[in-house]
Amino acid sequence: MSHFTRVKTQLRDMEVVKRALADLGYIVGEGEVRGYANQVATAEFVVKMDGGFDIGFRKDNGLVTMVADMWGLKINRDEFLSKLAQRYAYLTILDQAAQQGWQVAGEEIQEDGSVRLVMQRWN
């Protein structure tokens, strides 16, 4: 019986997911997702975690799915995904703004953890 949990996200761009994970301090690599009793799952890329369990990511029907053995992984899944989604949104906004000629003029981290961006564009 597999211990792996698959969590569909609303994230779509695998490259931005990789950048978001790197920004959060994770090392992104290739390989299989390791789980309980040497079980493995496939993923397009993997974050190696302490304790011999990994977090993998793959694309399913246009959306990014996280694959992990949550029983052995020593993280809070909802907190991890929330931080990942916030960083993904931040990077996506910066990418889209830059394509339209905007630049970051200021950035503030609010008490609740949200990020306030001040953007400018010169004509």
N, C-alpha and C positions, 0 to 999 in steps of 0.2 A: 504494500500500500504506500502510495506516495505521500510525502509530507509537504509537498510544494503547494504554495498558495499563489494564485494568479490574480493580480489586482489590475483591472483596467483603469486607465486614467483618461483625462480629457486632453492630455498632451499629444502633439502630433509630430513634431520635428525632433528626430533622434539626435541630430547634431546639437541642437539647443539643449536637450536633456544632458548630453555629455558635458557641455560647457557649464551647465548649472551644477552638475555633480562636482566637477573640478573646482568651481568657485566655492562650493561648500566644503572643500577639503578632502574629497574622496578621490582615490586613484582609480581611473577607469581603464580597464584592459579587456582582453579577449579571453575566451575560454568558456568552460561549462560552469553552471551554477552548482556549487557544492551544497549538499544537504545532509540530513541524518543518515547514518549507516552507509556512507559513501554513495548515496543516491546522487544523481546528477540530472539537471534539466538543461535544455538548450536555450541560448539567448544570443542576441546580436553583440552585446557587450556586457561586461560584468564588473561589479565593484566587489573586490575581495575585502571581506570583513574579518575582524578578529574572531577567533574561536572556530575557524574552519567552515563557516557558513557564509554564503555569498548572496548578493542581490543582483539579479540579472534583469535585462530589459530587452524587449523585442517588440516588433510592430505587428499588430493584429487588426486587420480591417481598418487600416489608416490611423489607428490610435496606438499609443505606447502602452504596453502591459509590463508591469513589474512581476518578476517571478522570484520567489524566495521561500525557504523553509522557515516560516515565521515561528515555529515551535522552538527552534534552536538559535534563532537570531536574537541578539540582545539589544534590540532597538524597539521603540514605539513606532509601529507602522504608520499610524495616522499623523504623528508629529513629523516623521521622516518625509512622508508624502506632502504634507503641508509646506514644509521648508523647500522641498524640491519644486513644488508648483509655484511658490512665491518667487523663487530665483528664476525659474523658467519664464514667468510672466515679465519679470524685470528685464531679462535679456531680450525677450521678444519685443518689448516696448522700445528698448534702446536700438535694436536692429531696424525696426519699422520707422522710428523717428529719424535715424541716420539716412535711410533711403529717401526720406522726404526733405532732407536738408537741415534737420534739427540737431542741435548739440546740447549736451547737459551743461547747464550754467550753475546748478547747485543740487545737492542731494542731502536729505536729512532722514535719519532713522527716528521714527516716532516712538513714543513710550509703549505703544501696543505692538511694536515690531514692524509696522508698515513702513514703507519707504515713500518719502515725498520727493518728487523730482521737479526741478525747475528747468524748463527747456527754453532755448532761444534759437531763432533762425534769422539770418541776415539775407536781405534781398539783393 
